[in-house]
């Protein structure tokens, strides 16, 4: 048995080409990170620790490790999304309503992958530049 604890994290991938204000980026990243919980809560009406995998529970009880990376286009963001889905990872895409930026046009801004074992996520996002 391996006694080395697994590194568990969530990765937030933010579109860099949109040139969002820093506060907007932070808000969008927070939406992405929280989607892991809020979408499950919306489905069931309540949550308990038994609603999560062992890895997810470990992350929730720990330090909530997050890494923020950049995608250089919507196409790159969509490719990352598709790869994460194909790998069976938890992934949530955020589409901003466009009310405060983007001239009223709904715009895909970022996504969150995980929480999951770092190595599983790194195969998809490990090449991305940090934000």
C-alpha positions in Angstrom: 0.0 0.0 0.0 1.2 3.5 -0.8 1.5 5.7 2.3 2.3 8.8 0.4 -0.8 11.0 0.4 -2.2 11.9 -3.0 -2.0 15.6 -4.1 -5.5 16.7 -4.8 -6.4 20.0 -6.4 -8.8 21.9 -8.6 -7.6 23.8 -11.7 -9.3 26.9 -12.9 -8.6 27.7 -16.6 -9.2 31.4 -17.4 -9.5 32.8 -20.9 -6.6 35.3 -21.3 -7.7 36.7 -24.6 -10.7 38.5 -23.1 -8.6 40.9 -21.2 -11.0 40.9 -18.3 -10.5 43.2 -15.3 -8.7 41.5 -12.4 -11.9 41.7 -10.3 -13.9 40.1 -13.1 -11.4 37.3 -13.4 -11.6 36.6 -9.7 -15.4 36.6 -9.7 -15.5 34.2 -12.7 -12.9 31.9 -11.1 -14.9 31.8 -7.9 -18.1 30.9 -9.9 -16.1 28.1 -11.6 -14.7 26.7 -8.3 -18.1 26.9 -6.5 -19.9 25.2 -9.4 -18.5 21.9 -8.0 -20.8 22.3 -5.0 -23.6 24.4 -6.2 -24.6 22.3 -9.2 -24.8 19.2 -7.0 -26.8 21.1 -4.4 -29.2 22.3 -7.1 -29.8 18.7 -8.1 -30.5 17.2 -4.7 -31.5 20.1 -2.5 -29.0 19.2 0.2 -25.5 17.8 0.5 -23.7 15.6 2.9 -20.2 14.2 2.9 -21.5 10.9 1.5 -22.4 12.7 -1.7 -18.7 13.0 -2.5 -16.0 10.6 -3.5 -13.1 9.9 -1.2 -10.9 12.2 -3.2 -13.4 15.0 -3.1 -14.0 14.6 0.6 -10.2 14.8 1.2 -10.1 18.1 -0.8 -13.1 19.5 1.0 -11.6 18.7 4.4 -8.1 20.0 3.5 -6.6 23.1 2.1 -8.8 23.4 -1.1 -5.7 23.6 -3.3 -6.4 25.5 -6.5 -4.2 26.4 -9.5 -5.1 29.1 -12.0 -4.0 28.8 -15.6 -4.6 30.6 -18.8 -6.2 29.6 -22.1 -5.4 31.9 -25.0 -8.8 31.5 -26.8 -12.3 30.2 -26.5 -11.2 27.3 -28.8 -8.5 26.3 -26.4 -10.9 26.5 -23.5 -13.3 24.2 -25.3 -10.6 21.7 -26.1 -9.6 21.6 -22.5 -13.2 21.1 -21.5 -13.7 18.3 -24.0 -10.5 16.5 -22.8 -11.5 16.8 -19.1 -15.0 15.3 -19.9 -13.4 12.5 -21.9 -11.1 11.8 -19.0 -14.1 11.5 -16.7 -13.1 14.5 -14.6 -15.5 16.9 -12.9 -15.5 20.0 -15.1 -17.7 23.1 -15.0 -17.7 25.8 -17.7 -18.7 29.3 -16.8 -20.6 31.6 -19.2 -20.8 35.2 -18.1 -24.1 36.9 -18.8 -22.3 39.9 -20.4 -24.1 42.5 -18.3 -21.0 44.2 -16.9 -18.5 43.3 -19.7 -18.7 41.8 -23.1 -21.3 44.3 -24.4 -24.3 42.2 -23.4 -23.1 39.1 -25.2 -22.9 35.9 -23.1 -19.3 34.8 -23.1 -17.5 31.6 -22.0 -14.9 32.9 -19.5 -13.4 30.0 -17.6 -13.8 26.5 -16.4 -12.9 24.5 -13.3 -11.6 20.9 -13.4 -11.8 18.8 -10.2 -11.1 18.5 -7.4 -9.3 15.4 -8.3 -5.9 13.7 -8.0 -3.4 16.2 -9.4 -1.8 13.8 -11.8 -5.2 13.2 -13.5 -5.7 16.9 -14.1 -2.1 17.6 -15.0 -2.3 15.4 -18.1 -4.8 17.9 -19.4 -3.6 21.2 -18.0 0.0 20.7 -17.1 1.2 22.5 -20.3 -0.8 25.6 -19.6 0.9 28.8 -18.4 0.0 30.0 -14.9 -2.3 33.0 -14.7 
